Structures are given as C-alpha cells and as structure tokens.
Amino acid sequence: MSEMADDTIGEAMDMEELRYDYLSGHMDNNEAYDNGIIDESGAIISPNHRSKSKTCLHCGKKGLIWGQHNGKWHLFDNGKLHRCVKPHRNWVK
C-alpha cells in the first residue's frame, strides 16, 4: 500500500478508537466535542453529518463545518479554523 493510503487508514482507525473511548465511557462530553465525535447537542457525528453546517456551542456562530487540524476535529469558518470569541469551560489559561 502507498504511504498516503496507510495514513488515511491510520486516521480512520484513530477516529474509531476515539469513538470507542467515548462510547465506552472513557471520554467526557467536552473531549468528545473537541475531537469531533459529538456535536453541540450531544449527537454522535456520522461521516454524512460532518458536511452539514454546524453552530459553535460556545459563541453561537452558525455556518461552520467540521474539519481536522493537527490530528483533531475542529470547527472551520470559510476554510479557516474557527476562533471562538468566548472562553470554553475547559480552556486552561
């Protein structure tokens, strides 16, 4: 297999491992949200769901989409990483 295919399979396996951690109770909702496993309402995100427009749980900005950044799922605004103006509960300063 090519290196690109190996990377793609590795990313899919990593995401499935994160999903398993959440479903088995080893991850809290904040971490699951940050990893793109659940949306702001707590619903599990499926591959078809990711392409739909999302709203930021913290600032209420609409029209965002899920995407990966540094190996984690984040919300994007017009192709750029969404920078929320409101501090999150789990942010460490």
C-alpha positions in Angstrom: 0.0 0.0 0.0 1.1 3.5 -0.6 2.1 5.8 2.2 -1.0 8.0 1.6 -3.3 5.0 1.9 -1.5 4.0 5.1 -2.0 7.5 6.5 -5.7 7.5 5.6 -6.3 4.1 7.2 -4.4 5.2 10.2 -6.5 8.3 10.6 -9.7 6.3 10.3 -8.5 3.8 12.9 -7.5 6.6 15.3 -11.0 8.2 14.9 -12.7 4.8 15.5 -10.6 4.4 18.7 -11.6 7.8 19.9 -15.3 6.9 19.2 -14.9 3.7 21.1 -13.3 5.5 24.1 -16.3 7.9 24.2 -18.9 5.1 23.8 -17.3 3.0 26.5 -17.3 5.9 29.0 -13.5 6.7 28.9 -14.0 10.2 27.5 -16.2 13.1 28.7 -18.5 15.1 26.5 -16.2 18.1 26.3 -13.3 16.0 25.0 -15.7 14.1 22.6 -16.9 17.5 21.2 -13.3 18.7 20.8 -12.5 15.5 18.9 -15.5 15.8 16.6 -17.2 12.7 17.9 -20.4 14.6 19.1 -22.0 17.8 18.1 -23.1 20.7 20.3 -26.3 18.9 21.1 -24.5 15.6 22.1 -25.5 13.7 19.0 -22.8 11.4 17.6 -21.4 12.7 14.3 -21.6 10.3 11.4 -19.5 10.8 8.2 -22.6 12.2 6.4 -23.3 14.6 9.3 -19.8 16.3 9.1 -20.6 18.0 5.8 -23.7 19.8 7.3 -23.4 23.3 8.6 -22.8 23.5 12.4 -23.2 26.1 15.1 -20.5 26.7 17.7 -21.6 25.5 21.2 -19.8 28.5 22.9 -20.3 31.6 20.8 -23.4 30.6 18.7 -21.7 31.3 15.3 -23.5 29.4 12.5 -22.4 28.1 9.2 -19.3 26.2 10.5 -18.2 22.8 9.3 -16.1 20.1 10.9 -12.5 19.5 9.7 -9.2 18.1 11.0 -6.4 20.3 12.4 -3.3 18.8 13.9 -5.0 15.4 14.1 -8.1 16.7 16.0 -11.6 17.7 14.8 -12.3 21.4 15.0 -14.9 23.7 13.6 -13.9 25.7 10.5 -15.3 29.1 9.2 -14.9 29.7 5.5 -12.0 27.3 5.3 -10.2 28.7 8.3 -10.0 27.4 11.8 -12.9 28.9 13.9 -11.5 31.1 16.6 -14.3 31.3 19.2 -14.5 34.6 21.0 -16.0 33.2 24.2 -13.7 31.1 26.5 -14.6 27.5 26.9 -15.1 25.9 30.3 -12.2 23.5 29.8 -9.7 26.1 28.5 -6.6 26.4 30.5 -5.0 29.9 30.6 
